[in-house]
Amino acid sequence: MKRFKIPDFIRKRRVTLPFRKIKGIISENYNSKVLTEIWGDYIDWGKRRKGENGWLVNQLKKYNCHKVFESSFGDGCDAIFLQKEGFDVTANEIDKVFLKKGLQNTQREGVELKVTKLDWRELDKEIEKESFDAVLSLGNSLTYLFIQSDQITVLKQFRSILRPGGILIIDERNYQYILDNRKEILKGNFYYSGKYVYCGEKVHGRPIEITDEYVKFQYTEEATGKKGYLILYPFRRDEMQKLLTKAGFSKIEQYSDYQPGYNPEADFFMYVCQK
């Protein structure tokens, strides 16, 4: 495989948009088309819900949330589920290919959703302050932003559209494990339980390039050999907590694979942040 050369301005962390949106930077192999085709099998909607074991709905009910802003609609896995559970969901997605797929899935599931196509950094231009009980940023979504000022801006925007006492639920992959074990992982020894966030057995994701600046993931559909790629920002341990604090969240609860507290062996970390 030809080695992907990351441009100098990306190395300097001047990226201000998700990699999927940077015209002229991402080749055809890096776009959303392949990913949307295989993403449902990578997630496995049913297994995700089983692995979660009611955690998401329980958190929303705990904080009396009804009106939910799903910042990363994707293929619709979480937004459709929550709408079926009786929540009032607004789904946001700026990637046209994923948005089309998500809307196809809402039609298939017989669900109607309010949909927006907003840049996270400018939500206040279209959404009134304190409009939502909860904001969701799931599936490791903040990882598409590489510059810290953008990350903080987005978290502040999420906070601004929350009512007092509302919550942001955000998650991140355990990148510290990846960074600490890069040599073994690049040899093919990547541990991922597949029990919680990405649970599919037909599509497998693994890092194929690991640096301090970025991690390149390859997603392979085993039956066909079809491959998709994403280049992601690797959050260090405690980095997300610090960003959330800088954005103004003072009450932050951390979970590891949906269990309270910090577990360095977890696949994913989740944070429930109250305004």
DAQUI-V162240 format. One record per residue. N is the residue number from 0. SS is DSSP state (@ for helix, = for strand, . for the rest). PHI is phi as a letter, one per 20 degrees, with the letter a starting at -180 (999 if undefined). OMEGA is omega as a letter, one per 20 degrees, with the letter a starting at -180 (* if undefined). Layout:
# DAQUI-V162240
n: <N & N>
ss: <SS & SS>
phi: <PHI & PHI>
omega: <OMEGA & OMEGA>
This chain:
# DAQUI-V162240
n: <0 & 1 & 2 & 3 & 4 & 5 & 6 & 7 & 8 & 9 & 10 & 11 & 12 & 13 & 14 & 15 & 16 & 17 & 18 & 19 & 20 & 21 & 22 & 23 & 24 & 25 & 26 & 27 & 28 & 29 & 30 & 31 & 32 & 33 & 34 & 35 & 36 & 37 & 38 & 39 & 40 & 41 & 42 & 43 & 44 & 45 & 46 & 47 & 48 & 49 & 50 & 51 & 52 & 53 & 54 & 55 & 56 & 57 & 58 & 59 & 60 & 61 & 62 & 63 & 64 & 65 & 66 & 67 & 68 & 69 & 70 & 71 & 72 & 73 & 74 & 75 & 76 & 77 & 78 & 79 & 80 & 81 & 82 & 83 & 84 & 85 & 86 & 87 & 88 & 89 & 90 & 91 & 92 & 93 & 94 & 95 & 96 & 97 & 98 & 99 & 100 & 101 & 102 & 103 & 104 & 105 & 106 & 107 & 108 & 109 & 110 & 111 & 112 & 113 & 114 & 115 & 116 & 117 & 118 & 119 & 120 & 121 & 122 & 123 & 124 & 125 & 126 & 127 & 128 & 129 & 130 & 131 & 132 & 133 & 134 & 135 & 136 & 137 & 138 & 139 & 140 & 141 & 142 & 143 & 144 & 145 & 146 & 147 & 148 & 149 & 150 & 151 & 152 & 153 & 154 & 155 & 156 & 157 & 158 & 159 & 160 & 161 & 162 & 163 & 164 & 165 & 166 & 167 & 168 & 169 & 170 & 171 & 172 & 173 & 174 & 175 & 176 & 177 & 178 & 179 & 180 & 181 & 182 & 183 & 184 & 185 & 186 & 187 & 188 & 189 & 190 & 191 & 192 & 193 & 194 & 195 & 196 & 197 & 198 & 199 & 200 & 201 & 202 & 203 & 204 & 205 & 206 & 207 & 208 & 209 & 210 & 211 & 212 & 213 & 214 & 215 & 216 & 217 & 218 & 219 & 220 & 221 & 222 & 223 & 224 & 225 & 226 & 227 & 228 & 229 & 230 & 231 & 232 & 233 & 234 & 235 & 236 & 237 & 238 & 239 & 240 & 241 & 242 & 243 & 244 & 245 & 246 & 247 & 248 & 249 & 250 & 251 & 252 & 253 & 254 & 255 & 256 & 257 & 258 & 259 & 260 & 261 & 262 & 263 & 264 & 265 & 266 & 267 & 268 & 269 & 270 & 271 & 272 & 273 & 274>
ss: <. & . & . & . & . & . & . & @ & @ & @ & @ & . & . & . & . & . & . & . & @ & @ & @ & . & . & . & . & . & . & @ & @ & @ & . & @ & @ & @ & @ & @ & @ & @ & @ & @ & @ & @ & @ & . & @ & @ & @ & @ & @ & @ & @ & @ & . & . & @ & @ & @ & @ & @ & @ & @ & @ & . & . & . & . & = & = & = & = & . & . & . & . & . & . & @ & @ & @ & @ & @ & @ & @ & @ & . & . & . & = & = & = & = & = & . & . & . & @ & @ & @ & @ & @ & @ & @ & @ & @ & @ & @ & @ & @ & @ & . & . & . & . & = & = & = & . & . & . & @ & @ & @ & @ & @ & @ & . & . & . & . & . & . & = & = & = & = & = & = & . & . & . & @ & @ & @ & @ & . & . & . & @ & @ & @ & @ & @ & @ & @ & @ & @ & @ & @ & @ & @ & . & = & = & = & = & = & = & = & = & = & = & = & = & . & @ & @ & @ & @ & @ & @ & . & @ & @ & @ & @ & @ & . & . & . & . & . & . & . & . & . & . & . & . & . & . & . & . & = & = & = & = & = & = & = & = & . & . & . & . & = & = & = & = & = & = & = & . & . & . & . & . & = & = & = & = & = & = & . & . & . & . & . & . & @ & @ & @ & @ & @ & @ & @ & @ & . & . & . & . & = & = & = & = & = & = & . & . & = & = & . & . & . & . & . & . & . & = & = & = & = & = & = & = & .>
phi: <999 & f & f & f & e & f & f & g & f & f & g & e & m & d & f & c & c & g & g & f & d & e & f & n & d & e & f & g & f & d & e & e & g & f & f & f & f & d & f & g & f & f & f & m & g & f & f & f & f & f & f & f & l & n & g & f & f & f & f & f & f & g & d & l & e & c & e & c & d & e & f & c & g & l & e & n & g & e & f & f & g & f & f & f & e & o & e & e & d & d & d & d & b & e & e & f & f & f & f & g & f & f & f & f & f & f & f & f & e & m & d & d & c & f & c & c & c & d & f & g & f & c & f & f & f & c & d & f & f & l & e & c & e & b & c & d & c & d & m & m & f & f & f & f & d & d & d & f & f & f & g & f & g & f & f & f & f & g & f & f & e & e & f & g & n & f & c & d & d & c & c & b & f & f & f & f & f & f & f & f & c & f & f & f & f & f & e & o & e & e & e & b & f & m & d & c & e & d & d & f & d & e & c & c & d & b & f & d & b & c & c & f & e & b & c & e & d & d & d & d & e & f & f & d & n & f & c & c & c & c & d & c & e & e & f & e & g & m & f & f & g & f & f & f & f & f & f & o & e & d & d & c & d & d & c & c & l & m & d & g & n & d & c & f & e & f & f & c & d & d & c & d & d & e & e>
omega: <r & a & r & r & a & a & a & a & r & r & a & r & r & r & a & r & r & a & a & a & a & a & r & a & a & r & a & a & a & a & a & a & a & a & a & a & a & a & r & r & r & r & a & a & a & a & r & a & r & r & r & r & r & a & a & r & r & r & r & r & r & a & r & a & r & a & a & r & r & a & a & a & a & r & r & a & a & a & a & r & a & r & r & r & r & r & r & a & r & a & a & r & r & r & a & a & r & r & r & r & r & r & r & a & r & r & r & a & r & a & r & a & r & a & r & a & a & r & a & a & a & a & a & r & a & a & r & r & r & a & a & r & a & r & r & r & a & r & r & a & a & a & r & r & a & a & a & a & r & r & a & r & a & r & r & r & r & a & a & a & r & r & r & a & r & a & r & r & a & r & r & r & r & a & a & r & a & a & a & a & a & a & r & a & a & r & a & a & a & r & r & a & a & a & a & a & r & a & a & r & a & a & a & r & r & r & r & r & a & r & r & a & a & r & r & r & r & a & a & r & a & a & a & a & r & a & r & a & r & r & a & r & a & r & r & r & r & a & r & r & a & r & r & r & r & a & r & r & a & r & a & r & r & r & r & a & r & r & a & r & a & r & a & a & a & r & a & r & r & r & r & a & a & r & *>
